[in-house]
Amino acid sequence: MFQLYYNHAAKAKDDILSGLTVALALVPEAVAFAFVAGVHPLVGLYAAFMVGLITSLIGGRPGMISGATGALAVVMVALVAQHGIEYLFATVVLMGFIQIGAGLLKLGKFIRMVPYPVLIGFVNGLAIVIFLAQLQQLQFEDGSWMSGTPMYIMGGLILLTMLIMHFLPKLTRAIPSGLAAIIVISSIVILGGLDTKSVGDIASIGGGFPPFHIPEIPMNFETLQIILPYAFILAAIGLIESLLTMSVIDEMTDTRGQGNRVCIGQGTSNIVTGFFGGMGGCAMIGQSMINISSGGLRNLSGIAAALFLLSFILFASPLIELIPVAALVGIMFMVVIGTFEWGTFNMLNKAPREDVFVSILVAAVTVATDLAVAVIVGVIATALIFAWKQARHVYAETHINENGSKVYVVHGPLFFASIHRFNELFNVKNDPDDVIVDFAHSRVADHSAIETIDSLANKYTKEGKTLHLRHLSIECKALLEDAGDLVEINIKEDPHYHVADDKLA
């Protein structure tokens, strides 16, 4: 009994300390994303608190951290610039309802259809984005790069942070390495009087509890026309990033999250956030990696992170603002190292070239545009590559039967990508007067295939030759306009399948 209590207490301690580390890392990220969206830093901090707390309480994947993210901020900036922050709050509420609808319709399961190369590209692309986002901390307020003593101090503190995070877990896991690094670096800077950028130099994080606020916008159809497109885009980006982050954590921890529950949790948190002056959010892969590596494997870590963040806003802002930015940048650099799939370089010579291409493509598009576009591009590219590879499997065995007819036995799927190769199989002018095409080992998949068979029949008819089509489904015969009468029916042997065509819908 005492052992059981000890185990629960130890796990709770890991979650709470991990949550503290994550909360400290959330501060500059939330502030930075608020600036990207064109809103006050507290709007980002409130979102990080509420989204993180609610998703962990009712719908979060254990170990996953949610908050304000850059992927959403880059979409929000246009809305805020054109219509103001009140429209943003209304959009976040509507975004939440859309995400809940996705969860109730059980759309979360479709994340399992995202190909593995796309997932690898997503992880690598996001690692690069996190890395690039930290580089702005190496600049002065006027945008110029640090040099000389300020750069040496900043670089040295970042390196020391990374060394602590790397070597401390080899000695002890009593305290998360990220938290230890923050304490050590802060002590060195404060006691040593080093002149380096701190959290307070970015923005003040002090404030009160987020107040309830109904968005002050006209309740009419015109308003809906403005916010609905943004709401759909934000909902899609938020769910894609959350569900892909869930998949990454699933692989890291050898467990399985509940995609539909994540959708509902994210949606609920965004609805509440919109009514309490927050900019909305979704899962954050960087902070989630910090949490997992620090031992935060349960929902308690996300709850602790959110409550610590709120306490920073309410009570401890002067202390938190003293933390050197170098410590937080060093932590994020370690996150980048841990997030990037270094095995990708081994894939270059071992994995199929198509998979390598898709991974690089998704990573590049993630960096250049945003996550949603990257995933959509990756899935489309994978589908087209698959179609191309399947198209190469179409071939025909030929022979002359006892009646002198030439028989083509077609193998492989017949669909839009394979019709060109299918047409090359036939020698219409040199074939005998009687030709049989046997589809017993093939399958007609779509309207393009139907049109191709019709076209083939016309070619033989113009040459004055007789064509017989065997082993096509009843639906194929019904869809064939010119070749329908050439189909030979054999109820016992003919296959039964449907064709992707709207004519019989």
C-alpha positions as CSV (number, residue, x, y, z in Angstrom):
1,M,0.0,0.0,0.0
2,F,2.8,2.4,0.9
3,Q,4.6,1.5,-2.3
4,L,1.5,2.3,-4.3
5,Y,1.2,5.7,-2.6
6,Y,4.9,6.3,-3.2
7,N,4.5,5.6,-6.9
8,H,1.5,7.9,-7.3
9,A,3.3,10.6,-5.4
10,A,6.4,10.3,-7.5
11,K,4.4,10.5,-10.7
12,A,2.5,13.5,-9.5
13,K,5.8,15.2,-8.6
14,D,7.1,14.5,-12.1
15,D,4.0,16.0,-13.6
16,I,4.0,19.1,-11.4
17,L,7.7,19.9,-12.0
18,S,7.4,19.2,-15.7
19,G,4.3,21.5,-15.8
20,L,6.4,24.3,-14.1
21,T,9.1,23.9,-16.8
22,V,6.6,24.0,-19.6
23,A,4.9,27.0,-18.1
24,L,8.1,28.9,-18.1
25,A,8.8,28.0,-21.7
26,L,5.2,29.0,-22.6
27,V,5.6,32.6,-21.6
28,P,7.9,33.9,-24.4
29,E,6.1,31.7,-27.0
30,A,2.7,33.0,-26.1
31,V,3.9,36.6,-26.1
32,A,5.6,36.1,-29.4
33,F,2.6,34.5,-31.1
34,A,0.4,37.3,-29.7
35,F,2.7,39.8,-31.5
36,V,2.4,37.8,-34.7
37,A,-1.4,37.9,-34.5
38,G,-1.3,41.7,-33.8
39,V,-2.9,41.5,-30.3
40,H,-1.8,42.3,-26.7
41,P,0.6,39.8,-25.1
42,L,-2.0,39.0,-22.4
43,V,-4.4,37.8,-25.2
44,G,-1.8,35.1,-26.0
45,L,-1.1,34.3,-22.4
46,Y,-4.8,34.0,-21.6
47,A,-5.2,31.6,-24.5
48,A,-2.2,29.5,-23.3
49,F,-3.7,29.2,-19.9
50,M,-7.3,28.4,-20.8
51,V,-6.7,26.2,-23.8
52,G,-4.0,24.3,-21.9
53,L,-6.2,23.9,-18.8
54,I,-9.5,22.9,-20.5
55,T,-7.9,20.4,-23.0
56,S,-6.0,18.7,-20.2
57,L,-9.2,18.5,-18.0
58,I,-11.7,17.2,-20.5
59,G,-10.1,16.2,-23.8
60,G,-6.4,16.3,-23.9
61,R,-4.1,13.4,-24.9
62,P,-2.0,12.7,-21.7
63,G,1.3,14.4,-22.0
64,M,0.2,16.8,-24.7
65,I,0.4,20.5,-24.1
66,S,-1.9,23.0,-25.8
67,G,-1.8,26.8,-26.1
68,A,-1.5,29.7,-28.5
69,T,0.5,28.7,-31.6
70,G,2.2,30.3,-34.5
71,A,0.3,28.2,-37.0
72,L,-2.9,29.9,-36.0
73,A,-1.4,33.3,-35.4
74,V,-0.3,33.8,-39.0
75,V,-3.9,33.3,-40.1
76,M,-5.3,35.6,-37.4
77,V,-3.2,38.6,-38.2
78,A,-5.2,39.4,-41.4
79,L,-8.5,39.2,-39.6
80,V,-7.3,41.4,-36.7
81,A,-5.8,43.9,-39.1
82,Q,-9.0,44.2,-41.2
83,H,-11.8,43.9,-38.7
84,G,-10.3,44.2,-35.2
85,I,-9.9,42.0,-32.2
86,E,-13.6,41.6,-31.4
87,Y,-14.0,39.7,-34.6
88,L,-11.1,37.5,-33.6
89,F,-12.8,36.5,-30.4
90,A,-16.0,35.6,-32.3
91,T,-14.1,33.6,-34.8
92,V,-12.4,31.6,-32.1
93,V,-15.8,30.7,-30.6
94,L,-17.1,29.6,-34.0
95,M,-13.8,27.7,-34.6
96,G,-14.5,25.8,-31.4
97,F,-18.0,24.7,-32.4
98,I,-16.6,23.5,-35.7
99,Q,-13.9,21.4,-33.9
100,I,-16.5,19.9,-31.6
101,G,-18.6,19.0,-34.6
102,A,-15.6,17.3,-36.1
103,G,-15.2,15.3,-32.9
104,L,-18.9,14.3,-32.7
105,L,-18.8,13.2,-36.4
106,K,-15.8,11.1,-35.4
107,L,-13.5,12.7,-38.0
108,G,-10.5,12.4,-35.7
109,K,-9.9,8.8,-36.9
110,F,-8.9,10.0,-40.3
111,I,-5.6,11.3,-39.0
112,R,-4.6,7.6,-39.1
113,M,-4.8,8.0,-42.9
114,V,-1.9,10.5,-43.0
115,P,1.0,8.6,-44.5
116,Y,4.2,8.1,-42.5
117,P,6.4,10.1,-44.8
118,V,4.0,13.1,-44.3
119,L,4.3,12.7,-40.5
120,I,8.1,12.6,-40.8
121,G,8.0,15.8,-42.9
122,F,5.6,17.5,-40.4
123,V,7.9,16.7,-37.5
124,N,11.0,17.9,-39.3
125,G,9.3,21.0,-40.7
126,L,8.0,22.0,-37.3
127,A,11.4,21.5,-35.8
128,I,12.9,23.9,-38.3
129,V,10.1,26.4,-37.6
130,I,10.8,26.2,-33.9
131,F,14.5,26.7,-34.5
132,L,13.9,29.7,-36.8
133,A,11.5,31.3,-34.3
134,Q,14.3,31.3,-31.6
135,L,16.7,33.3,-33.8
136,Q,14.7,36.5,-33.3
137,Q,15.9,36.4,-29.7
138,L,19.4,36.9,-30.9
139,Q,18.4,40.3,-32.3
140,F,18.1,43.7,-30.7
141,E,14.8,45.6,-30.7
142,D,15.8,47.4,-33.9
143,G,16.2,44.1,-35.7
144,S,20.0,44.1,-35.9
145,W,21.9,41.0,-34.9
146,M,23.8,40.8,-31.6
147,S,27.5,40.9,-31.9
148,G,30.5,41.2,-29.6
149,T,30.0,40.8,-25.8
150,P,26.2,40.6,-25.9
151,M,26.4,37.7,-28.4
152,Y,29.1,36.0,-26.5
153,I,27.1,36.2,-23.2
154,M,23.9,35.0,-25.0
155,G,25.6,32.2,-26.8
156,G,27.5,31.0,-23.7
157,L,24.3,30.9,-21.6
158,I,22.4,29.1,-24.4
159,L,25.2,26.5,-24.7
160,L,25.4,26.1,-20.9
161,T,21.6,25.5,-20.8
162,M,21.9,22.8,-23.5
163,L,24.7,21.1,-21.6
164,I,22.7,21.0,-18.4
165,M,19.7,19.6,-20.2
166,H,21.9,16.9,-21.9
167,F,24.0,15.8,-18.9
168,L,21.8,16.3,-15.9
169,P,19.4,13.4,-16.7
170,K,22.4,11.1,-16.8
171,L,23.1,12.0,-13.1
172,T,19.6,12.4,-11.7
173,R,16.0,12.7,-12.7
174,A,14.8,14.1,-9.3
175,I,14.3,17.5,-11.0
176,P,13.5,18.1,-14.7
177,S,16.6,19.2,-16.5
178,G,14.8,22.2,-18.1
179,L,13.8,23.6,-14.8
180,A,17.3,23.0,-13.4
181,A,18.7,24.9,-16.3
182,I,16.4,27.8,-15.8
183,I,17.3,28.0,-12.1
184,V,21.1,27.8,-12.8
185,I,21.2,30.3,-15.7
186,S,18.9,32.7,-13.8
187,S,21.2,32.5,-10.8
188,I,24.3,33.1,-12.8
189,V,22.8,36.1,-14.6
190,I,21.3,37.8,-11.5
191,L,24.1,37.1,-9.1
192,G,26.8,37.9,-11.7
193,G,25.1,41.0,-12.9
194,L,25.3,40.0,-16.5
195,D,23.7,42.3,-19.0
196,T,21.5,40.0,-21.2
197,K,18.0,40.0,-22.5
198,S,15.3,38.8,-20.1
199,V,11.6,37.9,-20.4
200,G,10.7,41.4,-19.1
201,D,12.5,42.9,-22.1
202,I,10.1,41.2,-24.4
203,A,6.9,42.3,-22.7
204,S,5.2,42.7,-19.3
205,I,3.2,39.6,-18.4
206,G,1.4,41.0,-15.3
207,G,-2.3,41.1,-15.4
208,G,-5.6,39.9,-13.7
209,F,-7.8,36.9,-14.2
210,P,-9.2,36.8,-17.7
211,P,-12.7,38.5,-17.6
212,F,-15.8,37.1,-19.3
213,H,-16.5,39.1,-22.4
214,I,-19.1,38.6,-25.2
215,P,-17.5,39.7,-28.5
216,E,-18.9,43.1,-29.4
217,I,-19.8,42.5,-33.1
218,P,-23.0,42.9,-35.1
219,M,-25.0,39.7,-35.0
220,N,-26.0,39.5,-38.6
221,F,-25.3,37.5,-41.8
222,E,-22.6,39.9,-42.9
223,T,-20.6,39.2,-39.8
224,L,-21.0,35.5,-40.4
225,Q,-19.6,35.9,-43.9
226,I,-16.5,37.5,-42.5
227,I,-15.7,35.1,-39.7
228,L,-16.9,31.8,-41.1
229,P,-14.0,31.3,-43.6
230,Y,-11.4,32.2,-41.0
231,A,-13.1,29.9,-38.5
232,F,-13.0,26.9,-40.9
233,I,-9.3,27.5,-41.7
234,L,-8.3,27.9,-38.0
235,A,-10.4,24.9,-37.0
236,A,-8.7,22.8,-39.7
237,I,-5.2,24.0,-38.9
238,G,-5.8,23.5,-35.1
239,L,-7.1,20.0,-35.5
240,I,-4.4,18.9,-38.0
241,E,-1.6,20.2,-35.7
242,S,-3.2,18.7,-32.6
243,L,-3.9,15.3,-34.1
244,L,-0.5,15.0,-35.7
245,T,1.1,16.0,-32.4
246,M,-1.0,13.3,-30.8
247,S,0.4,10.8,-33.3
248,V,4.0,11.8,-32.6
249,I,3.4,11.4,-28.8
250,D,1.7,8.0,-29.5
251,E,4.9,6.8,-31.2
252,M,7.2,8.2,-28.5
253,T,5.3,6.7,-25.6
254,D,4.0,3.6,-27.3
255,T,0.5,4.4,-26.3
256,R,-2.6,5.6,-28.3
257,G,-4.6,8.8,-27.9
258,Q,-8.2,9.3,-28.7
259,G,-8.5,11.6,-31.7
260,N,-12.2,12.4,-31.5
261,R,-11.8,13.3,-27.8
262,V,-9.0,15.6,-28.7
263,C,-11.2,17.3,-31.3
264,I,-14.0,17.9,-28.7
265,G,-11.5,19.0,-26.0
266,Q,-9.8,21.5,-28.4
267,G,-13.2,22.8,-29.5
268,T,-14.5,23.3,-26.0
269,S,-11.3,25.1,-24.9
270,N,-11.5,27.5,-27.9
271,I,-15.2,28.3,-27.2
272,V,-14.3,29.2,-23.6
273,T,-11.2,31.1,-24.7
274,G,-13.2,33.2,-27.1
275,F,-15.5,34.4,-24.4
276,F,-12.6,35.2,-22.0
277,G,-10.4,37.3,-24.3
278,G,-8.0,34.7,-25.6
279,M,-6.7,34.2,-29.1
280,G,-7.5,30.5,-29.2
281,G,-5.0,27.7,-29.7
282,C,-4.2,24.0,-30.3
283,A,-1.5,21.5,-29.4
284,M,2.1,22.6,-29.3
285,I,4.6,20.0,-30.3
286,G,7.6,21.9,-28.9
287,Q,6.1,22.3,-25.4
288,S,4.7,18.7,-25.6
289,M,8.3,17.4,-26.3
290,I,9.6,19.4,-23.2
291,N,6.8,17.9,-21.1
292,I,7.4,14.3,-22.3
293,S,11.1,14.5,-21.9
294,S,10.7,16.0,-18.4
295,G,8.5,13.1,-17.2
296,G,5.1,14.7,-17.7
297,L,3.2,11.8,-19.1
298,R,-0.3,12.4,-17.6
299,N,-2.9,15.1,-17.9
300,L,-1.8,16.5,-14.5
301,S,1.3,18.0,-16.2
302,G,-0.9,20.0,-18.6
303,I,-3.2,21.2,-15.8
304,A,-0.1,22.1,-13.7
305,A,1.4,24.1,-16.6
306,A,-1.8,26.1,-17.1
307,L,-2.2,26.9,-13.4
308,F,1.5,27.9,-13.1
309,L,1.1,30.1,-16.1
310,L,-2.0,31.8,-14.4
311,S,0.0,32.3,-11.2
312,F,2.8,33.9,-13.2
313,I,0.2,36.4,-14.6
314,L,-1.5,37.1,-11.3
315,F,1.3,37.0,-8.7
316,A,4.8,36.3,-10.0
317,S,5.3,38.4,-13.1
318,P,8.2,40.5,-11.6
319,L,10.1,37.2,-10.9
320,I,9.3,35.6,-14.2
321,E,10.4,38.7,-16.1
322,L,13.9,38.3,-14.6
323,I,14.4,34.9,-16.3
324,P,17.1,35.2,-19.0
325,V,15.8,34.6,-22.5
326,A,18.9,32.6,-23.2
327,A,17.7,29.8,-20.9
328,L,14.4,29.5,-22.7
329,V,16.1,29.6,-26.1
330,G,18.5,26.8,-25.0
331,I,15.6,24.7,-23.9
332,M,13.9,25.2,-27.3
333,F,17.1,24.3,-29.1
334,M,17.1,21.0,-27.2
335,V,13.5,20.5,-28.2
336,V,14.5,21.1,-31.8
337,I,17.2,18.4,-31.5
338,G,14.8,16.0,-29.9
339,T,12.0,16.7,-32.3
340,F,13.8,16.5,-35.6
341,E,13.8,13.0,-37.0
342,W,17.5,12.5,-37.6
343,G,16.9,9.1,-39.0
344,T,15.6,10.9,-42.1
345,F,19.2,11.1,-43.3
346,N,19.5,7.3,-43.1
347,M,16.3,7.1,-45.2
348,L,18.0,8.8,-48.1
349,N,19.7,5.6,-49.2
350,K,17.4,3.0,-47.7
351,A,13.8,4.3,-48.1
352,P,12.0,4.5,-51.4
353,R,12.8,7.8,-53.2
354,E,9.1,8.6,-53.3
355,D,8.9,8.6,-49.5
356,V,12.0,10.7,-49.1
357,F,10.6,13.2,-51.6
358,V,7.3,13.5,-49.8
359,S,9.1,14.0,-46.4
360,I,11.3,16.8,-47.8
361,L,8.3,18.4,-49.6
362,V,6.1,18.5,-46.5
363,A,9.0,19.9,-44.4
364,A,9.7,22.6,-46.9
365,V,6.0,23.6,-47.3
366,T,5.6,23.6,-43.5
367,V,8.5,26.1,-43.2
368,A,7.4,28.2,-46.2
369,T,3.6,28.4,-45.6
370,D,1.7,26.6,-42.8
371,L,1.0,23.1,-41.4
372,A,-2.4,22.6,-43.0
373,V,-1.2,23.4,-46.5
374,A,1.9,21.1,-46.0
375,V,-0.2,18.2,-44.8
376,I,-2.7,18.6,-47.7
377,V,0.1,18.8,-50.2
378,G,1.8,15.8,-48.7
379,V,-1.3,13.6,-48.8
380,I,-2.0,14.6,-52.4
381,A,1.6,14.0,-53.4
382,T,1.5,10.6,-51.7
383,A,-1.8,9.7,-53.4
384,L,-0.5,10.7,-56.8
385,I,2.7,8.7,-56.3
386,F,0.7,5.7,-55.3
387,A,-1.6,6.1,-58.3
388,W,1.5,6.3,-60.6
389,K,3.0,3.2,-59.1
390,Q,-0.2,1.3,-59.4
391,A,-0.6,2.4,-63.0
392,R,2.7,0.6,-63.8
393,H,1.2,-2.7,-62.7
394,V,-1.2,-2.9,-65.7
395,Y,-0.2,-5.5,-68.3
396,A,-1.8,-8.2,-70.5
397,E,-1.0,-11.8,-71.3
398,T,-1.9,-12.7,-74.9
399,H,-2.5,-15.9,-76.8
400,I,-4.5,-17.3,-79.8
401,N,-7.2,-19.7,-78.7
402,E,-8.5,-22.8,-80.6
403,N,-10.9,-20.7,-82.6
404,G,-8.2,-18.3,-83.9
405,S,-9.3,-15.4,-81.7
406,K,-6.7,-13.3,-80.0
407,V,-7.2,-13.2,-76.2
408,Y,-5.9,-10.4,-74.0
409,V,-5.9,-11.3,-70.3
410,V,-5.6,-8.0,-68.5
411,H,-3.9,-7.8,-65.1
412,G,-3.9,-4.9,-62.7
413,P,-6.3,-2.0,-61.8
414,L,-7.8,0.1,-64.5
415,F,-8.3,3.7,-63.5
416,F,-7.4,7.3,-64.5
417,A,-3.6,6.8,-64.1
418,S,-3.4,3.5,-65.9
419,I,-5.5,4.1,-69.0
420,H,-2.5,5.3,-71.1
421,R,-0.6,2.1,-70.4
422,F,-3.8,0.1,-71.0
423,N,-4.2,1.6,-74.5
424,E,-0.6,0.7,-75.3
425,L,-1.4,-3.0,-74.7
426,F,-3.5,-3.4,-77.9
427,N,-2.5,-3.7,-81.6
428,V,-5.8,-2.9,-83.2
429,K,-4.7,-2.8,-86.8
430,N,-2.7,-6.0,-86.7
431,D,-5.0,-8.1,-84.5
432,P,-7.2,-10.8,-86.1
433,D,-10.8,-10.2,-86.9
434,D,-12.0,-11.6,-83.5
435,V,-10.6,-10.3,-80.3
436,I,-11.4,-11.2,-76.7
437,V,-10.4,-8.9,-73.7
438,D,-10.6,-10.8,-70.4
439,F,-10.9,-8.7,-67.2
440,A,-10.9,-11.6,-64.8
441,H,-7.6,-10.4,-63.2
442,S,-8.3,-6.7,-63.4
443,R,-10.8,-4.3,-61.9
444,V,-12.4,-1.3,-63.5
445,A,-12.3,1.5,-60.9
446,D,-13.6,4.8,-62.3
447,H,-15.2,6.7,-65.1
448,S,-11.9,7.2,-67.0
449,A,-11.6,3.4,-67.3
450,I,-15.1,3.1,-68.6
451,E,-14.4,5.8,-71.3
452,T,-11.2,4.0,-72.2
453,I,-13.0,0.7,-72.8
454,D,-15.7,2.4,-74.9
455,S,-12.9,4.1,-76.9
456,L,-11.2,0.7,-77.4
457,A,-14.5,-0.8,-78.7
458,N,-14.9,2.0,-81.2
459,K,-11.4,1.4,-82.5
460,Y,-12.1,-2.3,-83.2
461,T,-15.5,-1.5,-84.7
462,K,-14.0,1.0,-87.2
463,E,-11.5,-1.6,-88.3
464,G,-14.4,-4.0,-88.9
465,K,-13.4,-6.4,-86.2
466,T,-15.4,-8.1,-83.4
467,L,-14.5,-7.4,-79.8
468,H,-15.7,-9.5,-76.8
469,L,-15.4,-8.2,-73.3
470,R,-15.4,-10.8,-70.5
471,H,-15.6,-10.8,-66.7
472,L,-16.7,-7.2,-66.2
473,S,-19.2,-6.4,-63.4
474,I,-22.8,-5.7,-64.1
475,E,-22.3,-2.1,-63.2
476,C,-19.5,-1.8,-65.8
477,K,-21.9,-3.1,-68.5
478,A,-24.6,-0.6,-67.5
479,L,-22.1,2.3,-67.6
480,L,-20.6,1.4,-71.0
481,E,-22.3,3.4,-73.8
482,D,-20.7,2.0,-76.9
483,A,-19.3,-1.3,-75.7
484,G,-22.2,-2.4,-73.5
485,D,-23.5,-4.9,-76.0
486,L,-20.0,-6.4,-76.4
487,V,-19.9,-7.5,-72.8
488,E,-20.5,-11.3,-72.4
489,I,-22.5,-12.1,-69.2
490,N,-21.5,-15.1,-67.1
491,I,-23.4,-14.9,-63.8
492,K,-21.2,-17.6,-62.1
493,E,-17.9,-16.1,-63.0
494,D,-18.5,-12.3,-63.4
495,P,-17.2,-10.2,-60.5
496,H,-19.5,-7.9,-58.4
497,Y,-18.0,-4.5,-57.6
498,H,-18.9,-0.9,-58.0
499,V,-17.3,1.8,-60.1
500,A,-16.5,5.3,-58.9
501,D,-18.9,7.0,-61.3
502,D,-21.9,9.4,-60.8
503,K,-24.1,8.1,-63.6
504,L,-25.7,5.4,-61.5
505,A,-25.9,7.6,-58.3
